């Protein structure tokens, strides 16, 4: 009688990922056969595919920031663009780095096949407000200010961070005052030290999750607050859409970037209407003039949407030497490889 099989001892390929919007470091391992099969069977239902890719990424994380303690918190701390970078890490560890692409020249129409390395196509565009970027900027300014001129956008992010720290310091001073009144200085000091360590390990250092961009719609004059959504919010929004109803799902996904709406009466400083319920936001969004919709997405793109990863490569046509650009969507590319491998 053979012993019960308990599993192979396997060292999976690993890849280090820096998330572009939060600036956090992760170590991620390759997919196993069972995980790839789960993803392949989920592709036909968007909500199911989203849920499973989240689960698979979480299960594949070898290392992660200390403040992320569980799956639910990870979803709340991870933006949609950050997930793309983690999917890229899964791609690099699980599938061939090089593959053939059938391409067509935009000038002469000649078709050709080129072998390209996916990793060489990567462009990393980080959010300037993340802790990683702020620290790099501070270091560069301190060591060589002449080679690193002041960046107004980065200075604004650093100023916001200082204000946030000042509020925490004030709160701590108030807690200290209470400590002295209670006459338990020694015991409370130990608690304060422990509390400070917990803050360092349990708080996300980026501010993109709390950032809200206030904008006035050009036609309706309705005020919208635009945000960068997380994968938790994406998952929650699927609960509002009937299974398989792509039209409703697409509309709900569009409204993920909206935190709330406000409407003001002329001359009043307080809003006469605040729309913050997710279902009401969907209804309100559909009533907006189409120019307002375009304005919303322009604001989002300029504030958040431009930060992430892109897969791009330039290639010259062998017939006319015209330079062409190939751009790949990492999500589409990832699931294409899942379906065909």
Buried (B, 14 or more C-beta within 10 A) or exposed (E): EEEEEEEEEEEEEBBEBBBBBBBBEBBBBBBBEEBBEBBBEBBEEBBBBBBBBBBBBBEBBEEBBEBBEEBEBBBBBBBBBBBBBBBBBBBBBBBEEEBEEEBEBEEEEEEBEBEBEBEEBBEEEBBBBBBBBBEBBEEBBEEEEEEBEEBEEBEEBBEBBEEEEEEEEEEBEEEBEEBEEEEEEEEBEEEBEEEEEEEEEEEBBBBBBEBEBEBEBEEBEBBBBBBBBBBBBBBBBBEBBEEEEEEBBEBBBBBBBBBBBBBBEEEEEEBEEEBEEBEBBBEBBEEBEEEBBEBBEEBBEEBBBEBBBBBEBEBEBEEEEEEBEBEBEBBEBBBBBBEEE
